């Protein structure tokens, strides 16, 4: 540990000129949204408060795109989302919700409403987890848990919903 920066923080980039400022800003943003170490010179408690506020804001944005998933998780939604999103940079609200729903499905923790919403999304769009979702042009059948959705001519029908 160097005496110029505390334990658990990154050393200060050279702060001279616009490149130094840009490097410091990038390090701070990475610490706030991607779980990177906190750059030296910042108050840990304030950065932690900002990180929590950004996670709450991000959870609200994802809940707007995935209302059934959020409703299905109920009071545990904020903590579930924050636990999943901490240390992950955002890929956008739609994709964050999709990735979270898939993670919960794989863990066997996806609530029935979330399973229905995920099945409907996967019937209407192709999403590989890396690139943005693309609308399907052909009929598709998707399953998530017990939920089964059919997309035909742009309309989605839930063929089998999950038990509540």
Secondary structure, DSSP 8 states (H G I E B T S, - for coil): --TTS-TTEE-----SHHHHHHHHHHHHHHHHHS---EETTS-HHHHHHHHHHHHHHHHHHHHHH-HHHHHHHGGGHHHHHHHHHTT-----HHHHHHHHHHHHHHHT---HHHHHHHHHHHHHEE--SSS--EE--S-EEEEETTEEEEEETTEEEEEE----
